[in-house]
């Protein structure tokens, strides 16, 4: 079983690890130029960005070929998932993937423009993440067939939200970032960026192809990177994941 995952703060990586199998980082697959995959079962684990899968996940699927007897998709989210999984099904169908199973997992929302991380952490135990994960692991192991599908309003939210987030990242994206003087040039931000959008000499310089994942902000050891508008100075990384794992997953540099 192969699981293709995209992660910024570790939530989706943790879910992928819980499911098991051969874990394949989507940024690393893009870096290597690998685009044909065969296995008995193939899954995708990713966060919800604007009520839909991240742009990098969708582009990877569109440009790749997959062959398996069983396909599944798991989306992590922190507030509203809308029809993100339905959107994933649609893109999968266009790429020749017929999903057998989809599900979503409520986790800590770390979208800084809207949520206070400290408040999200207080609510973590109420999200029942572990119980949901246990069920998902059992379902996939027994090759269950089920889908998360929602109504018209959710479909509109996901279609519109995806377009809006992608446009914001394309037009503004990293222009909303501020690097404060306490930056020490450690290059962690460069290493955790899944799309090689950051180069560090003395301070990070952004190359204006941002994915909007905020990995650079959340993992900065000095808390030196901020948004012009953010609701929290607290940063987040899934407690079950190490920084080195995120660097290994997202570092696309050739050095």
C-alpha positions in Angstrom: 0.0 0.0 0.0 1.3 3.4 -0.9 0.1 6.6 0.7 0.9 10.0 -0.9 0.8 12.8 1.6 1.2 16.6 1.8 2.0 18.2 5.2 2.9 21.6 6.6 2.5 21.3 10.3 2.4 17.5 10.7 -1.3 16.7 10.9 -1.6 14.9 7.6 1.8 13.2 8.1 0.6 11.9 11.4 -2.6 10.5 9.8 -0.5 8.9 7.1 1.8 7.3 9.6 -1.2 5.9 11.6 -2.6 4.3 8.5 0.7 2.8 7.6 2.2 1.4 4.4 4.8 3.0 2.2 4.7 6.8 2.8 5.4 9.0 -0.2 5.8 12.7 0.2 4.1 14.5 -2.7 6.8 17.3 -2.7 9.5 14.7 -2.9 7.7 12.9 -5.8 7.4 16.2 -7.6 11.1 16.8 -7.0 12.1 13.4 -8.3 9.8 13.7 -11.3 8.2 10.3 -10.6 4.7 10.1 -12.0 3.7 6.5 -12.5 2.6 4.4 -9.5 1.3 0.9 -9.1 0.2 -0.9 -5.9 -2.6 -3.0 -4.5 -3.9 0.0 -2.6 -3.1 3.7 -3.0 -4.2 6.5 -0.7 -3.9 10.3 -0.4 -3.7 12.2 2.8 -3.8 16.0 2.8 -5.1 19.1 4.6 -8.1 21.2 3.7 -7.2 24.6 2.1 -10.1 26.8 1.3 -12.6 23.8 1.6 -10.5 21.8 -0.9 -7.3 19.9 -1.4 -4.1 22.0 -1.7 -3.1 23.1 -5.2 0.1 21.0 -5.1 -1.9 17.8 -4.4 -4.3 18.4 -7.2 -1.6 19.2 -9.7 0.3 16.1 -8.7 -2.7 13.9 -9.3 -3.5 15.5 -12.6 0.1 15.0 -13.9 0.5 11.4 -12.6 -0.8 7.9 -13.4 -2.0 5.5 -10.7 -3.0 1.9 -10.9 -4.5 0.1 -7.9 -7.4 -2.1 -6.8 -8.4 0.2 -4.0 -8.1 4.0 -3.8 -8.8 6.2 -0.7 -8.5 9.8 0.3 -8.3 11.2 3.8 -8.6 15.0 4.4 -7.6 16.7 7.7 -9.4 19.9 8.6 -9.8 22.2 11.6 -13.1 24.0 11.2 -15.2 23.3 8.1 -14.4 20.7 5.4 -17.3 21.5 3.1 -17.1 19.3 0.0 -13.3 19.1 -0.1 -13.5 15.3 -0.5 -16.1 15.6 -3.3 -13.7 18.0 -5.1 -11.0 15.4 -4.7 -13.2 12.7 -6.2 -13.9 14.9 -9.2 -10.2 15.6 -9.8 -9.5 11.9 -9.3 -12.1 10.9 -11.8 -10.5 13.2 -14.4 -7.2 11.5 -13.8 -8.6 8.0 -14.1 -8.9 7.3 -10.3 -12.1 5.8 -9.0 -12.1 6.2 -5.3 -13.4 3.4 -3.1 -13.2 5.3 0.3 -13.1 8.9 1.5 -13.1 10.3 5.0 -12.2 13.4 7.0 -10.4 14.0 10.3 -11.1 17.0 12.6 -7.7 18.2 14.0 -6.2 21.5 15.3 -6.8 24.3 12.9 -3.6 26.3 12.5 -4.7 28.8 9.8 -3.3 31.9 11.5 -5.4 34.6 9.7 -8.6 33.2 11.3 -7.7 31.1 14.4 -5.9 31.6 17.7 -3.7 28.5 18.1 -3.9 28.7 21.9 -7.6 28.4 21.8 -7.5 25.6 19.2 -5.1 23.6 21.5 -7.5 23.9 24.4 -10.2 22.3 22.2 -7.9 19.5 20.9 -9.3 16.8 23.2 -12.9 17.6 22.1 -12.2 16.9 18.4 -12.0 13.1 19.0 -9.2 12.8 16.5 -7.9 9.5 17.8 -11.3 7.8 17.8 -11.9 8.8 14.2 -8.4 7.7 13.2 -8.9 4.3 14.8 -12.1 3.8 12.7 -10.4 5.0 9.5 -7.5 2.6 10.0 -9.9 -0.3 10.5 -12.0 0.7 7.5 -9.0 0.9 5.2 -7.5 -2.4 6.5 -10.8 -4.2 5.7 -11.1 -2.3 2.4 -14.4 -0.7 3.3 -16.3 1.3 0.6 -17.8 4.6 1.7 -17.8 8.2 0.8 -18.2 11.6 2.4 -20.6 13.6 0.2 -22.4 16.7 1.1 -25.0 19.1 -0.4 -25.2 21.9 -2.9 -24.0 24.7 -0.5 -20.9 22.7 0.5 -20.1 22.0 -3.1 -20.3 25.7 -3.9 -18.1 26.6 -0.9 -15.4 24.1 -2.0 -15.4 25.2 -5.6 -15.3 28.9 -4.8 -13.0 28.5 -1.8 -10.4 26.6 -3.8 -10.4 29.3 -6.6 -10.2 32.1 -4.0 -7.3 30.6 -2.0 -5.3 29.8 -5.2 -5.8 33.3 -6.5 -4.8 34.9 -3.2 -1.7 32.8 -3.0 -0.9 33.6 -6.6 -1.5 37.3 -6.4 -0.5 38.1 -2.8 0.7 34.9 -1.1 4.1 35.5 0.5 3.7 39.3 0.1 1.7 39.2 3.4 4.8 37.8 5.3 7.0 39.9 7.5 10.5 38.8 8.6 11.5 40.4 11.9 15.0 41.4 12.9 15.4 38.4 15.3 15.8 36.1 12.3 19.2 34.4 12.5 19.3 32.9 9.0 19.0 29.3 10.2 17.3 28.2 7.0 14.6 26.1 8.6 11.9 28.0 6.7 13.7 27.2 3.4 13.9 23.5 4.3 10.2 23.1 5.3 8.8 24.9 2.3 7.2 22.2 0.1 7.5 24.2 -3.1 11.0 25.7 -2.9 9.6 29.2 -2.5 12.2 30.4 0.0 15.9 31.1 -0.4 17.9 32.2 2.7 21.1 34.3 2.6 21.0 36.3 5.7 17.2 36.4 5.8 14.5 34.5 3.9 13.6 35.8 0.4 10.3 34.7 -1.0 10.1 33.8 -4.7 6.3 34.4 -5.1 5.0 30.9 -5.9 3.6 30.4 -2.4 1.3 27.4 -1.6 -0.1 29.2 1.5 0.7 26.3 3.9 2.5 28.6 6.5 5.1 25.9 7.3 7.8 28.6 7.3 5.9 30.5 9.9 4.9 27.7 12.2 8.4 26.1 12.2 10.6 29.2 12.6 12.7 28.5 15.8 12.9 32.3 16.4 9.2 33.0 15.7 10.6 35.6 13.3 8.2 35.2 10.4 4.7 36.6 10.8 1.7 37.5 8.7 0.7 41.1 8.4 -2.6 40.0 9.8 -2.6 37.0 12.2 -4.7 36.1 15.2 -2.0 34.4 17.2 1.7 34.6 18.0 1.6 30.9 19.1 2.8 28.4 16.5 1.8 24.8 15.9 3.3 21.4 15.1 1.6 18.1 15.6 3.0 16.6 18.8 3.5 13.2 17.2 5.7 14.5 14.4 9.3 15.8 14.5 10.6 18.8 12.6 13.1 16.5 10.8 10.3 14.5 9.4 8.7 17.6 7.9 12.0 18.8 6.5 12.6 15.4 5.0 9.1 15.4 3.4 9.2 19.0 2.1 12.8 19.9 1.3 13.1 20.1 -2.4 16.6 21.7 -2.6 19.2 19.9 -4.5 21.9 20.6 -1.9 
